[in-house]
Amino acid sequence: MRLKISIAFMLCFMAPMAVAEHEYVASVLEIPEINRGYVTLNYSYFSESLDVFGYASKLNSTFKPKEAHSVYGGFGFKPMDSLLVSYQREQSNASTVRDREPFEVTSDVEGDSLLVHWQIKDVLDFSTQLQFGYTARNQAELDIACYEYSGLVVGSCEGADLSFIDPATGLTGPAVSSSAKETRWLLGVFLKKDINERFSLSHRLRFTSSDVEIETSSLFLDLDDPFLLGLKFNGETLGSTISTLKATFPQEQPWTERVLRYDLGLKYELTEKVFVSGSFGYLTVSRSGFERYDGVPEYESNILLNGAVWYNPGGGLAVYARAELTKNYLLGMDAMLYNQRTAKFFEHPYAQLTAGLFYAY
């Protein structure tokens, strides 16, 4: 049920959402509950058959998701009793289909995250943990060989109306190439209090600042020959068509997205081997250096519900499954997703499922 919109030039491609599972683990397990460290593995899969909430059908886009896979592996270690350092590696792959060129597109995202958890003195009888994190993510360069817009087919495919030779290679170039990257800093505080032997209450406040950059290149869109720009296709000049396309692109200049998020969490031990957890979250989003295009909606807050079941068959091994529901898609959860092209998709609610393995030692 995991579904993500990721940008490559003016198109929307689907891929699994990047979730920092070590952040989630830190909101459920305290540092004293881990002896020396842990390893964890998380896998997610999406296909049209799993979209039970019908999110894909609500997207106003010619692209529709086909399937997506993602693997998150990570580990943590304690250099001292009050300090836990965790690392996570993300690898995601997704494909989408379209009823015109390009008929199918595949994109890849990789990322690395580092999170430091520091257990400090209790505050008002709450066990208190400070968190500092850094994440770097990259969407690999994506070449769209051919693209059709308003009846005009451009690129290096059979039947293309226009093709362009790349002067660097001497070969017919793709319609457009795109890549994206994000760097994110995190600062947070996590407080937890045991109400009784089975029940605990937690508060989590975190601030993230993400720098986002999307790069595109296209021989077609960079066309400046007056004769070619004046040619007409389907009643429009080529220059007018190019201008219309460029007006839908994400901006060329990098921007920063800042998110302040609060979560109220609960944890309850059903048995010695099973416990459940849940949380209610609210976040606000602000952006600097972000151009607000006319007619593009603006969303600046989101509400989140999260629930999970953990099972410990014995020793340090545990398995868990969790579900998350959001009011406005993935707003404030993945900065690379929100831009001038995709803003309209954040109107809708969204649900996702995650399953993982966890081993503490």
C-alpha positions as CSV (number, residue, x, y, z in Angstrom):
1,M,0.0,0.0,0.0
2,R,3.0,2.2,-0.1
3,L,2.8,4.9,-2.7
4,K,5.0,7.9,-3.4
5,I,5.0,10.7,-5.9
6,S,8.6,11.7,-7.0
7,I,9.4,14.3,-9.5
8,A,11.4,13.9,-12.7
9,F,11.1,17.1,-14.7
10,M,7.3,17.8,-15.2
11,L,6.1,14.3,-14.7
12,C,5.0,12.4,-11.6
13,F,6.5,9.0,-10.9
14,M,5.6,6.6,-8.2
15,A,8.1,5.0,-5.7
16,P,8.0,3.9,-2.1
17,M,8.1,6.6,0.5
18,A,11.4,7.1,2.3
19,V,10.7,6.4,6.0
20,A,13.4,6.6,8.5
21,E,12.6,3.4,10.4
22,H,15.3,4.1,13.0
23,E,13.4,7.3,13.9
24,Y,10.3,5.1,14.4
25,V,12.2,2.5,16.5
26,A,13.6,5.3,18.7
27,S,10.0,6.4,19.4
28,V,9.0,3.0,20.7
29,L,12.2,1.6,22.3
30,E,14.3,3.6,24.8
31,I,18.1,3.4,24.9
32,P,18.1,1.4,28.2
33,E,16.0,-1.3,26.5
34,I,18.8,-2.0,24.0
35,N,21.9,-3.7,25.4
36,R,24.8,-2.9,23.0
37,G,23.0,-2.4,19.6
38,Y,20.6,-3.7,17.0
39,V,20.1,-4.5,13.4
40,T,16.9,-4.1,11.4
41,L,15.5,-4.8,8.0
42,N,12.4,-3.4,6.4
43,Y,10.7,-4.2,3.1
44,S,7.8,-2.6,1.3
45,Y,6.0,-3.3,-1.9
46,F,3.3,-1.5,-3.8
47,S,1.1,-2.5,-6.8
48,E,-2.2,-1.3,-8.1
49,S,-4.0,-4.2,-6.4
50,L,-2.8,-2.9,-3.0
51,D,-4.2,0.6,-3.4
52,V,-7.3,-0.2,-1.4
53,F,-7.9,3.5,-0.6
54,G,-8.0,4.4,-4.3
55,Y,-5.4,7.1,-4.1
56,A,-4.0,6.4,-7.6
57,S,-7.5,6.8,-9.1
58,K,-7.7,10.3,-7.7
59,L,-4.5,11.6,-9.2
60,N,-5.1,14.1,-12.0
61,S,-2.2,12.8,-14.1
62,T,-1.5,10.8,-17.2
63,F,0.9,8.6,-15.2
64,K,-0.4,5.8,-13.0
65,P,1.6,3.6,-10.6
66,K,2.5,0.1,-11.7
67,E,4.6,-1.3,-8.8
68,A,7.3,-0.2,-6.4
69,H,9.8,-1.9,-4.1
70,S,12.0,-0.6,-1.3
71,V,14.4,-2.1,1.1
72,Y,15.6,-0.3,4.3
73,G,18.5,-1.9,6.2
74,G,20.0,-0.4,9.3
75,F,21.9,-0.9,12.5
76,G,22.5,0.9,15.8
77,F,25.3,0.6,18.4
78,K,25.9,2.1,21.9
79,P,29.3,3.6,22.4
80,M,28.2,4.3,25.9
81,D,25.1,3.6,28.1
82,S,23.5,6.9,27.4
83,L,24.3,7.2,23.7
84,L,22.9,5.3,20.7
85,V,24.0,5.9,17.1
86,S,22.0,4.4,14.3
87,Y,22.4,4.3,10.5
88,Q,20.0,3.4,7.7
89,R,20.4,2.7,4.1
90,E,17.5,3.1,1.6
91,Q,17.1,1.6,-1.9
92,S,13.9,2.1,-3.8
93,N,12.8,1.3,-7.3
94,A,9.4,2.1,-8.9
95,S,7.7,1.9,-12.3
96,T,4.8,3.8,-13.7
97,V,2.7,3.3,-16.9
98,R,1.1,5.8,-19.3
99,D,-1.2,5.5,-22.3
100,R,1.2,7.4,-24.5
101,E,5.0,8.1,-24.7
102,P,6.7,7.3,-22.4
103,F,4.6,4.1,-21.9
104,E,6.6,3.0,-18.9
105,V,9.1,4.8,-16.7
106,T,11.4,3.3,-14.0
107,S,13.1,5.4,-11.3
108,D,15.6,4.7,-8.5
109,V,16.2,6.5,-5.2
110,E,19.1,5.8,-2.7
111,G,19.7,7.4,0.6
112,D,21.7,7.3,3.8
113,S,20.6,8.4,7.3
114,L,22.5,8.9,10.5
115,L,20.7,9.5,13.8
116,V,22.2,10.1,17.3
117,H,20.1,9.4,20.4
118,W,21.3,10.8,23.7
119,Q,19.6,9.8,26.9
120,I,19.8,12.7,29.4
121,K,18.4,13.2,32.9
122,D,14.7,12.8,33.5
123,V,12.5,15.8,33.0
124,L,9.3,16.0,35.2
125,D,9.6,12.2,35.8
126,F,9.8,11.6,32.0
127,S,12.7,9.7,30.6
128,T,14.2,12.1,28.1
129,Q,16.1,11.6,24.9
130,L,17.6,14.2,22.6
131,Q,17.9,13.3,18.9
132,F,20.2,14.7,16.1
133,G,20.0,13.4,12.6
134,Y,21.3,13.9,9.0
135,T,20.0,12.4,5.8
136,A,21.2,12.5,2.2
137,R,19.0,11.2,-0.6
138,N,19.4,11.1,-4.4
139,Q,17.0,10.2,-7.2
140,A,19.3,8.8,-9.9
141,E,19.4,10.5,-13.3
142,L,16.4,9.5,-15.3
143,D,16.4,9.7,-19.1
144,I,13.0,9.9,-20.8
145,A,13.7,8.7,-24.3
146,C,10.5,10.0,-25.8
147,Y,7.6,12.2,-24.6
148,E,4.3,13.1,-26.0
149,Y,2.5,16.3,-25.2
150,S,-0.5,17.7,-26.9
151,G,-0.1,15.4,-29.9
152,L,3.6,16.3,-30.3
153,V,6.1,13.4,-29.9
154,V,9.7,14.5,-29.1
155,G,12.8,12.3,-28.5
156,S,14.6,9.3,-29.7
157,C,11.8,6.8,-30.5
158,E,10.3,5.5,-33.6
159,G,7.6,7.9,-35.0
160,A,8.9,10.9,-33.1
161,D,7.9,14.3,-34.7
162,L,11.1,15.9,-33.5
163,S,14.5,14.4,-32.6
164,F,17.7,16.2,-31.6
165,I,21.3,15.2,-31.8
166,D,23.4,15.5,-28.7
167,P,26.5,17.4,-29.7
168,A,28.5,15.7,-27.0
169,T,27.8,12.2,-28.2
170,G,26.6,12.6,-31.8
171,L,23.6,10.5,-30.9
172,T,19.9,11.2,-30.7
173,G,19.3,12.6,-27.3
174,P,16.4,11.8,-24.9
175,A,13.4,14.1,-24.6
176,V,14.5,15.1,-21.1
177,S,16.8,14.0,-18.3
178,S,16.2,14.7,-14.6
179,S,17.6,14.1,-11.2
180,A,16.8,15.2,-7.6
181,K,18.6,15.3,-4.3
182,E,17.7,16.2,-0.7
183,T,19.8,16.9,2.4
184,R,18.0,16.9,5.7
185,W,18.9,17.9,9.3
186,L,16.8,16.8,12.3
187,L,16.7,18.0,15.9
188,G,14.2,16.4,18.3
189,V,13.3,15.5,21.9
190,F,11.5,12.4,23.0
191,L,9.9,12.0,26.5
192,K,8.4,8.8,27.9
193,K,6.8,8.0,31.2
194,D,5.6,4.6,32.5
195,I,2.1,5.0,33.9
196,N,2.1,1.4,35.2
197,E,3.9,-1.9,34.5
198,R,2.2,-2.3,31.1
199,F,1.2,1.2,29.9
200,S,3.4,4.1,29.0
201,L,2.9,7.6,27.5
202,S,5.3,9.5,25.3
203,H,5.7,13.0,23.7
204,R,7.9,13.6,20.7
205,L,8.8,17.0,19.2
206,R,11.1,17.3,16.2
207,F,12.2,19.9,13.8
208,T,13.6,19.1,10.3
209,S,15.2,21.3,7.7
210,S,15.5,19.9,4.2
211,D,17.3,21.4,1.2
212,V,15.8,20.2,-2.1
213,E,17.2,20.5,-5.6
214,I,15.8,19.2,-8.9
215,E,17.9,19.4,-12.1
216,T,16.6,18.9,-15.6
217,S,18.2,19.1,-19.0
218,S,16.6,18.9,-22.5
219,L,17.7,19.7,-26.0
220,F,14.1,20.2,-26.9
221,L,13.3,22.6,-24.1
222,D,16.5,24.5,-24.6
223,L,15.6,25.0,-28.3
224,D,16.2,28.7,-29.4
225,D,16.2,28.5,-33.2
226,P,13.6,31.2,-34.3
227,F,12.6,29.1,-37.4
228,L,11.9,26.0,-35.4
229,L,10.1,27.9,-32.6
230,G,7.8,29.4,-35.2
231,L,6.7,26.0,-36.6
232,K,3.1,25.0,-35.8
233,F,1.9,21.7,-34.5
234,N,-1.8,21.1,-33.8
235,G,-2.5,24.8,-34.1
236,E,0.2,26.0,-31.7
237,T,3.8,27.2,-32.4
238,L,6.6,25.0,-31.1
239,G,7.7,28.0,-29.0
240,S,4.3,28.3,-27.3
241,T,4.3,24.5,-26.5
242,I,7.7,24.7,-25.0
243,S,6.7,27.8,-22.9
244,T,3.6,25.9,-21.6
245,L,5.7,22.9,-20.6
246,K,8.3,25.0,-18.8
247,A,5.6,26.7,-16.8
248,T,4.7,23.4,-15.2
249,F,8.2,22.4,-14.2
250,P,9.5,22.5,-10.6
251,Q,11.7,25.6,-10.2
252,E,15.3,25.5,-11.1
253,Q,16.6,27.1,-7.9
254,P,17.0,25.0,-4.8
255,W,14.6,25.6,-1.9
256,T,14.3,24.7,1.8
257,E,11.4,23.0,3.5
258,R,11.1,23.2,7.3
259,V,8.8,21.0,9.4
260,L,7.8,21.2,13.0
261,R,6.1,18.0,14.2
262,Y,4.6,16.8,17.5
263,D,3.5,13.2,18.3
264,L,1.6,11.9,21.3
265,G,2.3,8.2,21.7
266,L,1.0,5.3,23.7
267,K,2.4,1.8,24.3
268,Y,0.7,-1.1,25.9
269,E,2.0,-4.6,26.7
270,L,-0.7,-7.2,25.9
271,T,1.5,-10.1,27.0
272,E,5.2,-10.8,27.7
273,K,5.7,-11.3,24.0
274,V,3.3,-8.8,22.4
275,F,2.8,-5.1,22.7
276,V,1.0,-2.5,20.7
277,S,1.8,1.2,20.1
278,G,0.0,4.1,18.6
279,S,0.4,7.8,18.1
280,F,-1.4,10.9,17.0
281,G,0.7,13.6,15.2
282,Y,0.4,17.1,13.9
283,L,2.9,19.0,11.8
284,T,3.3,22.4,10.2
285,V,5.4,23.2,7.1
286,S,7.1,26.3,5.9
287,R,9.3,26.9,2.8
288,S,11.9,29.5,1.9
289,G,13.1,30.1,-1.6
290,F,10.0,28.4,-3.0
291,E,8.2,30.1,-5.8
292,R,4.4,30.0,-5.5
293,Y,3.0,29.7,-9.0
294,D,-0.5,31.1,-9.8
295,G,-3.2,28.6,-9.4
296,V,-1.1,26.1,-7.5
297,P,-2.7,25.1,-4.1
298,E,-0.7,25.5,-1.0
299,Y,-0.7,23.0,1.9
300,E,1.1,23.7,5.2
301,S,-0.2,21.2,7.8
302,N,-0.9,17.6,8.1
303,I,-2.5,15.2,10.7
304,L,-1.1,11.7,11.2
305,L,-2.3,8.5,12.9
306,N,0.0,5.6,13.5
307,G,-0.5,2.1,15.0
308,A,1.8,-0.9,15.3
309,V,1.9,-4.4,16.7
310,W,5.2,-5.9,17.9
311,Y,5.9,-9.6,18.6
312,N,8.9,-11.0,20.4
313,P,9.2,-14.8,19.9
314,G,12.3,-14.9,22.1
315,G,15.7,-13.4,22.8
316,G,16.4,-10.2,21.0
317,L,14.4,-10.9,17.9
318,A,11.2,-9.0,17.2
319,V,8.9,-8.5,14.2
320,Y,6.5,-5.7,13.8
321,A,3.8,-4.4,11.4
322,R,2.5,-0.8,11.5
323,A,-0.1,1.3,9.6
324,E,-0.2,5.0,9.1
325,L,-3.0,7.3,8.0
326,T,-2.4,10.9,6.9
327,K,-4.8,13.7,6.1
328,N,-2.8,15.3,3.3
329,Y,-0.8,12.6,1.6
330,L,2.9,12.8,2.6
331,L,3.0,16.5,3.3
332,G,5.9,17.2,5.7
333,M,7.2,13.6,5.5
334,D,9.3,13.7,2.3
335,A,10.5,17.1,1.1
336,M,11.4,15.9,-2.4
337,L,7.8,15.2,-3.2
338,Y,6.2,18.6,-2.8
339,N,6.8,21.1,-5.6
340,Q,4.9,23.3,-8.0
341,R,3.9,20.3,-10.1
342,T,2.8,17.9,-7.4
343,A,1.1,20.3,-4.9
344,K,-2.4,19.4,-6.2
345,F,-1.9,15.8,-5.2
346,F,-1.6,16.6,-1.5
347,E,-5.3,17.3,-1.2
348,H,-6.1,13.7,-0.5
349,P,-5.7,11.4,2.6
350,Y,-3.4,8.5,2.3
351,A,-2.6,5.2,4.1
352,Q,0.5,2.9,4.1
353,L,1.6,-0.3,5.7
354,T,5.1,-1.3,6.9
355,A,6.6,-4.6,8.1
356,G,10.0,-5.1,9.6
357,L,12.4,-7.3,11.5
358,F,14.4,-6.1,14.5
359,Y,17.2,-7.8,16.5
360,A,18.7,-6.3,19.6
361,Y,22.0,-7.7,21.0
